[in-house]
Every structure is written in C-alpha cells, then in structure tokens.
Amino acid sequence: MNFLEFATWGAYLTSMGRYLGNLGMGEHIGWFYSMQGIVSIFMPALMGIVADRWIPAQRLLGLCHLLAGGFMLATAFYGQSAAGAVDFSTFFTLYALSVAFYMPTLALSNSVAYTALSSAGMDTIKDFPAIRVFGTIGFILTMWCVDLMGFQGNQNQFITSAFVSFLLFAYTFSLPNCPTAPKAQTKTFVEAFGLRAFSLFKDKRMAIFFIFSMLLGVSLQITNSYANPFLFSFGAEEIYRTSFGVEHANILISLSQVSETVCILLIPFCMRRYGIKNVMLIAMFAWVLRFGLFGLGDPGFPGVLLLLTSMVVYGVAFDFFNVSGSLFVDKNTDASIRSSAQGLFMLMTNGIGATIGTLAAQAIVNHFTHAEQIATGTVTVGNWQACWFIFAAYALVVGVTFAIIFQPKKNV
C-alpha cells in the first residue's frame, strides 16, 4: 500500500514542470504545485470526517484513488488531444480535481496502516517506519520509470500516475477493515480541522515555532517544482546537451529521495546530541546549501559534483525539519490536542508555507527566465543562478532569525 501510495506521486511530482513548459504553461508551474498545498488545507480534514463517521478508511482510500486516477487520466488525455492549443483553465481544473482527491490519501493510508498493525498486535512506532520506507522506494521507482521511458516531457507521466492509482484502488479490497468510530467517539468539525490547536498561539514559544514552520515551509516545494526545468535548461547549450543531468534529470533528482531515506536514520542520534533547536537549525542551513549548490552547479564536470552534493543535502534539509518539528510538537502539546497540533504543523508547512513558496518562486523564476524552443522541446532559460541565490538568501535569513528568536525549553 505504501509503495503504491507514493509511486502515484513520484510519477509526476518532479517532472511535471518540464511537461508544463512543453505545453506553453511554464509561467504557471507555481500554480500547479501550490494547488497541492491549497487542497491540503481542507481536504484531508474533510476526508478524515468521512472516514470517522461513514466510510471505512480503506474503502475511502480506494475511492479517492479511483477519482484521483480518473481525473489525472482525463488531464493527460486533454493535454494530448488539445496539442498546441491547451486551455489553461480546463487543464488546471482537471489536474486540481485529481490532486484534491489524492492529497487526503496520504493521511488515509497512514490510518489504514496503523489500524492494520494494531489489529495484528504490532507496535506502530517500532514497525511502521520499516514499512513506510517502501513508500519512498515506490516514489523513486516511478521517477526512474518516467525518466527511462522518456515521459519527462509529455502526458505519459500523468498516465503512469493514474495507472498506479487504479492499482491501489484494486488493492484496497484486500486490506483489513477499518471500522468507523462509534457516534460518541467521532470528531467534531472543530476537532477534525484542528481548530483547537490554534489555542497554542497563546504560548509565545509555540507561536514563534509555528510561524517559522510556515516560513521554512516556503522552501519545501521549490526544488520539486523547478529542479527538472532548471536541469533541462542546460540542453540549450551544446556543451551540456547530451549530459546525464539533462537527459536523465529525474534520476539525478531522485538521489534526493535516496538521501532522505538515509538521513531519517540520523535524527534520533542528532536529537540526543544536539537538541531540537540545533537540529532544526541544521535543516534550515541545509536549505541554504541546497539552493546555493544549485546556483553554482551544472551538468558538466566538476559542476555536477555540486549538484550531487545538493541532492545529498536535501535529505538533511527535508527530514531534519519535518521529523524534528513533529517531535517538538508532540513533546510540547497536551495529549488532548496532540493530533490537532500535528495537523496545524502540517497546515503551516505543507499547506500555507508551501503554497506561498511556490507562488513566490514562480514570480522570481518568471522575472529572471523565459521560454525558448530547442530541438528537444521547450526550455526555460535565463538567469537561473539569480533565482537559486535568492532562494538561498531567503533560507539564510529565516535560519539566522530563528537562531536569534527561538528559545526552546532546556529538556527538548
């Protein structure tokens, strides 16, 4: 289940920007990625209410994937049939509907996994991480598949995603039942949307933490959105046209996910050794390196070594903040609102922060770059270095400010 859940996402998440560029929508890439953040603000909570009250989680997981796959397939077929006359509003609406049904499945798949493990008498904290890693493997595998099959610049990446969604829909019929909660135990709308957790803003320390979570969340989707178009832009230069980084950008980018699986193992050691604030600072300054190395690197030698280093750094940047931040929330909130507080953390980072980040990044990229037609497709060329350095400078300011302002308790 976890393998298919994330394989669905990996099929297009890092390569969609190149396809949009070929459709003449390179200036709107940010809107497509921001939609994931926008629907994450409300759709997981809505589907959580449905799973709590009316439809078992494993059934709802399957229905959501059926709908997400259907709309993704419709998006691909429209993009293909409309050829050079793709209407942005139609294409975007179909894509947005697919994403709206996919994003809640990230939480639903966790609920199904936890229920299944608990029913089998297993320890979720001990046994789930080894299962969850198969999600990252699935994500990487479809990235590689799309790359090696030559789908990075066309609608077939969406068809691949839809096919995997349909596979998971079929697979959900083999999953154990997740009973709905008795009426007395179902969450209220206030609880489901995590609104009780907003009371944490009364605590200055927690308010600072959540605000900085949003500010760092701005960085989360930038390289997913623009790393592939950036690497492909080097195809406009004869010296780089046949380089590995241009022809197989997805495989190069997938090293970020490989690093992610390794770096997550370092978190318990670093938390004990350095404490929550220093671990989060390591993540923030890792984002500075992530962006800065993109600005300095290129697909040739030795520039590709800088890109490879950036991929390794991504694991630290992503995992150290998301996991340590989640642990900080867990340790500093009352048990009665702990789930809501985790939801608020996700809302601030992957919802509001990521949405603002992708739209702001779009404005910066549009200012410094432009579309250009070459033999292999449409490339976005221009001063990419300025874009990456601006992103790095932003992450640096956030990190330095966080170091000065945020003061956790001594025991966390």
N, C-alpha and C positions, 0 to 999 in steps of 0.2 A: 504493500500500500504506500509506504513512504517513498519507495523507489519510483513508482508511477506518479505520485503526487508532485514531486519536484522535477521529474523528467518532463512533465507537461509544461512547466515554466521555463526550463532550460532550453527548450526548443527555439524560443524566440527572444528571450529577455535581453541577451547581449548582442544579438544580430539584427533586431528589428530596425534599429536606426539606419543601417545600410539599405534595407529594403525600402524604408520610407523615403530615403534620399533618391532612390531609383524611380519612385512614384512621383517625384517632384514635391514631396512634403517634408524636405529636410529642415525647413524653417519651423516645423510644428512638432518635431520629435519630442520636445519637452512636454507637450500636452498629452501625448500618448503615455509617457512614463508617469506623469503626475496623476493620471486617472487612477493608477493603482493605489496611490496614496489617498485620493479623494474617496474612493469606494471603501477603503479600509477604515474610514472614519465611522461609517454606519452599517455597512453590510454584514460584517462578522457578528455584530451585536444583534442585528435583526434575525440572522440565521440561527444564532445561539438561542434566542427566544423560541423560535420554531422547533428546534431540536429538544429544548427543555419541555415544551408543552404538548406538541402534536405529532411530530415525525421523528422516529428514531434516528440518531445521529448517522449511522451507517447508511440508511436509506437516503437521508438528506444529502450526505456526501456524494452519493451516486447521482442523485437528481441534479445537483449543482454542476457536476462534471458533465453530465449529458447536455445541459443547457450551455455551459461554457464552451464545450467542444462544438456544439451546433452553431453557435454564433461565431466562433473562431473560423469554422469551415466556411460559413457564409461570407465572412470578411475576406478570406483567401479567394473565394470564387468571384466575389465582386471586384477585387483588385485585379484579378486576371482578366475578367471579361471586359472591364472598363478600359483596360490597356492604358493609353496615354491620357485618358480623359477622366481620371478618378475624381469623383466629387468628395471633397474633404469631409463634409458633414455626414454623408452616408457611410463612408468608410470608417470614420471615427465613431459613429453611433454603434455600428455593428461590433467594433472592437471593444468599446466601452461596456456593452452588454455582456460580452464574453468575460471580461475582467471582473465585472460586478459579481458574476456567479463563481468565478474562480477564487478570488481572494478569501471568501469565507471558508473555503475548503482547507486552508492552512490550519485554522483553528479546529475545524471539524475532524480532520484526520488525527490531530493530537487527542481529541476527546475519545475517538474510537480506539486509538492505541492504548490510552490509559485505562479505559473500561475493559478492554480485552486482557491486558496484562494483570489488572486487579482481579478479574474473574478467574484467571489461571493461577492466582496465588503468588504472583511475581511482584518484585519490588520495582515500582516505576522509576524511582530515582536511580537505581542501580542498573536496571535492564533496558530502559528506553534509549539512552544515548547510543548504545551499540546498534540499535535498530534505526535510529534517526539518521545515522551516518549514511545509510543506504539511500536516503533522500538526496544527499549531496552527490553520491555516486550516480544516481539517475540524472541529476541536473547536468553533470559533466558529460555523461554518455550522450545525451541528446544534443548538447553543444557540439560535440565531436562529430556526431552523425550529420547534423546540419552543415557543418564545415566540409567534411569529406565528400558529402553528396552534392556539394555545390549549391546549397539552398540559402546561403547567407544573404543573397541579394534579391530573392524572389519570394513568392507567396507560399512556396512549399514548406517553409519553416512553420507557418501557421497550420498547414495541413498536417504536418508531423505532430504538432501540439494537440490538434483536435483528435487525431488517431489515438494518442496516448490517453487523452481524456475519456474516450469511448472505452478503451481497455479497462480503465479504472472503474468506470460505471459498471461494466460487466463483472469486474472482480468484487465489487461491494456486495454482490449477492452471496458471496462465500464468507463474508465477515460475520462475526458473532453479533448477536442483537445487543443494542444499547438502549435499554428501556427509557422511556420518557419519565421525568420526575413526577411523583405524586403532586396533585394540585397544591397542596400546602407547602411543598418544597420548591416550587417553580420560582424563578427570579422575577421580580417586578421589572418594569421598564427602566426605572431609575437604577436598579442594580445591574441589569444587563448592559446598559450603556455606560456603566462605570461612573455615573454622576456622583455617587457618594464619595468617590476618591478625590473629587475636586476640593473636598474639605482639607486635604493635605496642603493646599496652597496657603493655609493659615500659618503653617510652620515655615519660617523663613528659609531654613536649610533645605527643606523639601521643595519649596517653591523655586529656589535657585537651581536645584538639581533638575527639576522638570523643564525649566526654561532652557538650561544648557543642553538637555536632551533634545529639545526641539532644534536648537541652533546647530548641534552636531548632526542631527538627522538630515539637515540640508545637504550634507555631503554623501549620504548613503547611496543614492541612485545615479549620481553624476557619471561615474565611470561605466555603469551598466548602460547608460543612455548613449554615451559619446565615445567610449573606447574603440568600438568597432569602426564607426565612421572616421575617427581620427587615424587609426592604423591604415584603413583603406585609402585615405587621402594621399598617402605616400606613393600610391600607384600612379599618380600624376607625374612622378619623377622617374626618368628612365633608370637611374641607378638602383631604385628600390622596387621597381615594378614586379619583379619575379621573386622577391624576397619572401621568406616563410611568413613573416609578420603581416604582409599584405595579403598573400594568398590563403593563409590559414589563421586569420586573426582570432577566430573563435577558440582554436586550440591554444593559442598563446594566452588569451584571456582566461581560459579555463584553469590555468595554473593558479589563479587567484582562489578558486574554489578548492583546489588541492591544498593550498596553504591554509585555507580556512579549517579543513578537517584536522590538520596537524596542530595548528595554533590553539584550538579549543582545549587540547590536552595540557597546554601550558598554564591555563588560567588558575587551577587550584594552587599550583606552586607559587605563581606570581602574586596571587591574592594573599597568601600566607606571608610571603617575603616582603612585599612592598605596600600592601594595604590598598583599599578601594580607590582612594584619590589618585595615588600614583599609577595604578593600573589604568584608570580612565584617562589620565594624562598621557600615558604611553600610547593609548589608542588615538587620542587627539593629534599628537605629534606624528603618529604613523600616517594619518591622513595628509599631513603636510608633505611627508615624503612620497606618499602615493601620487599626489598630484604633481609635485615638483619633479619627480623622476620621469613622469610622462612628458613634462615640458622639456626636459633635457634629452630624452631618448629618441631613437629612431630605429627602423627595422634592420639597418646595416650593422656592421661590426666596427667599433665596440658599442655603438649606441643601443643595440639590442640587449646588452647586459644590464643597462639601466632600466629598460622595460621589464626584464625578467626580475630584477630586484623589486620593482614596483608591484609585481604580481605576488611576490613573497610577502611584502609588507602589508598587502591587503588583508591577509588572514589576521594579523595583529590589529589593524585598524577596525575591522568589522567585528571580530569576535570579542576582543577585549572590552569594547564599549557595550555591545549588546548584552553579552552574558554577565559582565560585572555590574552593569547598570541594573539588570534584572535582579541580581543577587542583593544589590543595595536596597532596592525597593522591598524585597522580601524581608530583609532584616530590620527595616525601619518603618514598617507599617503594621497596624493591628491585624490580627487574623481575620476579623470580621469584614475588612475591606481589602484584603490582600489581593484577591483576584481582580477586583476593580482597579486597584493601584497598578497591577501589571498591565491591565488594559489601557490605563491612562499613559503609562510609559510607552506602549506601542503606538498609541494615538499621537503622542508628541513627536516620536521619532519617525516611524514609518508612515504616519498619516500626515500631520501638519508639516513637520520638518521636511520630509521627502518631497512633498508637493511643492512647497515654496522653493526648495533647492532645484528641482528640475526645471521649473518655470524661469527662475532667475538665471540658471545656467544656459537655458535656451536663448535668453536675451543677450547674454555675453557672447555665446557662440555665433549668433546671428550678426552681431556687431563686427566681429573680427574675421568672419569667414564668409564664403559664398560658394554656390554650386557651380561645378564645371563638368562638362561632358568629356569622357575619355572612351577609349575603345571597349573597356571592360564594364562601363556603367557610369553613373553619376557620382562624382566625388565632391566632398566638401573641403575646399582648400582655403588657405589664408593663414592668418597668424594664430595657429593653434597654441603655440608656446605662450602667447599672452594669456589665452584662456586658462591654461593649466596653472600658470603662475598666479593668476587672480584667485583661482580656487584654493591654491596652496596658501596664499596670503590670508584668505578668509579663515581657513582652518587654523592657521598660526595665531591669529587674533583671538579666536574662540578659545584655543588652548591656553594662551597666556592669561586671558581674562579669567578663565576657570581656575587656574592655579592660584590667582590672587584672591578671588572672591569665595570659592567654595571651601568650607571647613567642616569635614565630617567628624562624627564622634570618634574618639580615640580607639574604640574597640571594633571599628568597621573599616 
